[in-house]
Amino acid sequence: MEILNKLNIATQNEYLYETALTHSSYANEKGIESYERLEYLGDAVLELVMSEYLYKNTNEKEGVMTKTRANYVCEEALYEYSKDLELNKYLKLGKGESENGGKYRKAIVADIFEAFIGALFLDKGYIATKDFINIHIIKMIENKEITFLGDYKSTLQEFVQTDKRSLEYVILNEEGPSHDKTFTAVVKIDDIIYGKGVAHSKKEAEQEAAKDALTKCAYENKDNL
């Protein structure tokens, strides 16, 4: 598999990783197993690795470590890990799910990261899996290459309030069938567009727009916001 070569994973159990990238829509069409069981396993492995990392590298109390771990394994975080590794490029989807943009659907993209970790654990064991997470995920967190703000709209609102500037979200477009619409939103600060987001709900599109704005502002003087 190309993704395994990219990630320098040598294996005799390639089928595990293929399963990790197989959505139920494709599995049902082909009569094979989907990633769901591996996702269950990967969720537990990832939580253990993150728990061990926080225990060994911080002096925080239980409650603080629990909240920090929750940030590192939330859907938003898993989605970012998965995108960074480009796992969604190799995702197998049924025809309908593929046509509806499944390769970019946040929940699915997040799920396959956990499934991939589950496959790696079964194939290579805990130590190798922990090393993989340390190399590809922990380093990003420590280097602040990736952050999980959770509620991007609230964070952007805090920036804007400091200068008493106006903040507005506008839905520019919605398309697709009623059961699976795609929304495009922009966020304006003093009538200037700072960010754009596309998602399957208005709320999520606005969050993505706020996230885009915050990312762009990281390269600017935040006092201008």
N, C-alpha and C positions, 0 to 999 in steps of 0.2 A: 504493500500500500504506500502511496506517495506520502501521506501524512506521517507514517512511521519513519520513513527515510528522513523527512524534514526534521523530525524530533529525535533522530538518532536512537530509535527503539528497534533493536534486533529481536525477533521473536519467531518461535515455531508455532505460535498460537494466534495467528493473524485473525482467525474467525472471531475471537473475543472482541477485537477492536472494530471489526465490521459490524458485529452485533451492537456495539456501543453507539454506532452511528446510524442505526436503523430505526426509523420512527415507526410507530404502530400502524400508520396508514400504509406504509410500504410492506411491513411485515404481514399485514392482513391480506394484501394482494398476492404475496408470494408464498404465504403459508410458512413463514419462518418466525424466529423469535425477534422481538423488538428490544430496545435498550432499557425497558422499564425495570427489570430485575437488577441489571447492572447499576442503574441509577440509584436504586435503594442501597446497594452495597457501597457505592462510591460516596454517597452522602455521609455514611457512618465513618468511612476511612478519612475523608476530608476533615470532618469535625474533630477526629482524634488527632490528626496531624496539626491542625490549627491550635487545638487545646494544648498539646505538648509544646508547641512553639511559644505560645503566650506564657505558659507556666515557667519555661526555662529562660525566657528572655525579658520578662517584666517582673516587677514586684507588686503588681496590682492585686487588689482584693478580688474575691470570687465574683462579685457582682459586676465589677468593671471588666474583668476578663470575659465574662459571659456576654456582655454587651458588645465588646470589641470583636469577639468571635462571631457573633451574629452578623456584624457588618461584613466580615470577611467571607461569610458563606451565604449571604442573602442572594436573592435572584439577580439583583443588579450586579453584584460582584461576580457571580458565576457566569453571567452573560458577558461581562468584560473579559474574564479569563478565556472563555471559549472563543470570543472574537479575536483576541490577541494571538491565540494558537491557530486560528483559522479553521477550527473544527467544522464549522457550519458549511464550509465549501465541499466537504466530503459526506454530508448528511444525505441519507437515502430516504426519500419521501414518496408517498403515493401520489398519483397524478393530481387529484384534487387539492391536496395539501401543498404540493409544489406550485400549482397555479395560483394559489392564494398567498404565496410569499412565505411559506413555512421556514425556509432557510434563514429568514431574518426575524422570525417571531421570537420575542424575548424568552418566553417560557421554554420553548423547544431548544433554543441555543444554550440556555442555562442548563437544561436537563442533560444534554449530551456531554457537557463537561464532567458532571458527576458520573455519568455512565462510563466515560473514558477512564476516569480514575479507578472505577470499579474493575474495569478490564485490566488495567495496569497492575492493580493489586493482585488479582488472580494469576496473572502471568508472571509477575516479577517479585511479588511479596511486599511486605510493609516497608522495609528499609529502602528499596529501590523507588517505591512510590513516594516516600517521604523526600527522597533526594530530588525527584522530579518536581514535586511541589515547591521545594526550597529554591530550585534553580529557576523555574518558570513563573512562580507566583509570589513567594515570599520576597524575593529580590525586588520585584515590581513594587510591592507594598513598602518595603524599607526605603527604596529609592524615590518613593512618592511619584512613581511613573503612572500610578493609577490610584484614584481615591473614590470612596463610596460615600457620597454625601447624603444618600437616602432620599430626602425630600429636596430636590434641586430648586423647586419654586420658592420654598421658604428661605433657602440660603441666598438666592438671588434677591429676594425681597429685602433681606437684611442689608445687603450691599446698597441697594437703591435707597432705602430709608435714610441712610447716613447723610445723603446729599439732598434728600427730599425731592427726588426726581420721580416722574410718572412711570408706571409700569403697566403694560397692557399685553394680553395674549389674544391673538386673532387666529381663528381657524380659516385657513386659506382655501382648503379643498377637502372634499370627502368623496371617496369613490368605492366601488365594489358593491356586492350584494348586501342586503340588509343584515344578514347574519354574519358577515365578515367584511365590514367596512374598513377602509384605511383613511386616516385623517392626517392632514398636514397643518401644522401650527407654526406660528412665528411669535417671538416675544419682542416687543418694542419698548425701548427706554427713551422717553422724551421723543416719541415718534420715529426713532431710528431703530431699524431691525438689528438685533444683536444675536439672535439665534433662531434656528429652525429645527423642527422635529417631525418625524413621521412614525405613526404607530396605529394600533388597531382600536384605540379609544381616544376620545378627546383629551381626557385627563393625562394619559400616558404621552400623547403627542406634545402636550404643553410641558410635561416634565422633561422630555427629550430636548425641547426648544430651550428650556432653562439651562439644562446641562450643557448644550452647545454654547450658550452665551457665557457661562462660567468658564468653559474651556478656553474660549477666545480671550476672555478677560485676563486669563492667567498670563498671557503674553503682552498684556498692556499694563499700564499703571492703574491699579484698582481704584485709586482715588478719583479717576475719571468717571467711575460708574456711579 
